[in-house]
């Protein structure tokens, strides 16, 4: 989690800029230590649950084999979509159809999703229909396109099933992940530039004292995982409660938001619920004629608005074209092509898909697991270093200080200014950074906290 501070230059010739630089490094050292000590448990949980979430696609294929898969008899053709939707309506009699997803390939089932009082809170009911027999193979509580297992793992990763308190935990973890990576890189680079060859940046030290070998292993793992941790932190914050709202507002102000179609693109005679199956068939055929290929999702409108048909492929190559179709005339009254999205919108869509492990299939999943595994290894090694060299706890009960005393007010002023600026975009990071500053200043105020402790925690 931290390395031993380099000796501070002594003597009366130490320049003020050099002293400020050295004290900023001391603060960075202690920041990395304190954050590693107190935030690492959050990161450990986030990494472990992230690995479980990354494996969900394969697990779902086994758990929901009956609902997801259809066997295509030799030479068999799919029954009309209208017949499949009618079968789903007969199974979920108290629901209103909100989305229809035809089979994405020859071995998949059709999904018909309903708003229903029989569904769990904040969930919908989805009926799965065999497209060759027209028979319902199962009904599950779903959240959007996510099946129960993925939804459970997502809530575990996002908030530990603890509601808002859990979301704060995950936002703290995502906010500090990049800070830990950046501070660790800074400490390692500034240390290595003065002491070792460039090779030592990327390969762990094999000889020397165990402490030095542990520090080297901890640091080089961090170097290799740095880009991945920066990326996961940035994309994870887009889902957070406070920072996520700021990200959305920024994207909107810069016209980087994802474009979407409204069902108000057409005003027609309202479609009765009993007419939805037949209309779904004709709307899908109209979209097909305009070149909209699978996989697609059909969003019906029964209040006189246009029906939306959207591509829903989030793996590479991304397919996100969408069309608004008049259900009466079957005319396309609006469309948004993925090729016309702003570059930032495309990058955001790809980044989120990568974070979910679905952009490049199993290679994407393996890379996420490797990054999460690296984070876990960094935490375990860091705690081991600290445990082996931990000093006796002070009588005050506060954590023992790391590194040397910082006397320059400018160093604290710079850190407070950074906390204020960063806190505007990442509120929980700003608050916890100020808490670190308060804790570090406490060692200068509380008697005994700034006594001569030569041992450092690692």
Buried (B, 14 or more C-beta within 10 A) or exposed (E): BBBBBBEBEEEEEEEEEEBBEBBBBBBBBBBBBBBBBBBBEBBBBBBBBBBBBBBBBEEBEEBBEEBBBBEBEEEEEBBBBBBBBBBBBEBBEEBBBBBBBBBBEEEBBBBBBBBBEEBEEEBBBBBBBBBBBBBBBBBBBBBEBBBBBBBBBBBBBBBBEBEEEBBBBBBBBBBBBBBBBBBBBBBBEBBBEEEEEEEBBEEBBEEEEEBEBBBBBBBBBBBBBBEBBBBBBBBBBBBBBBBBEBBEEEBEEEEBBBBEBEBBBBEBEEBEEEBBBBBBBBBBEBBBEEEBEBBBBBBBBBEBBBBBBBBBBBEBEBBBBBBBBBBBEBEBBBBBEBEEBBEBBBEBBBBBBBBBBBBBEEEBBEBBBBBBBBBBBBBEBBBBBBEEBBBEEBEEEBBBBBBBEBEBEEBBEBBEEEBEEBBEBBBBBBBBBBEBBEBBEBBEEBEEBBEEBEEBBB
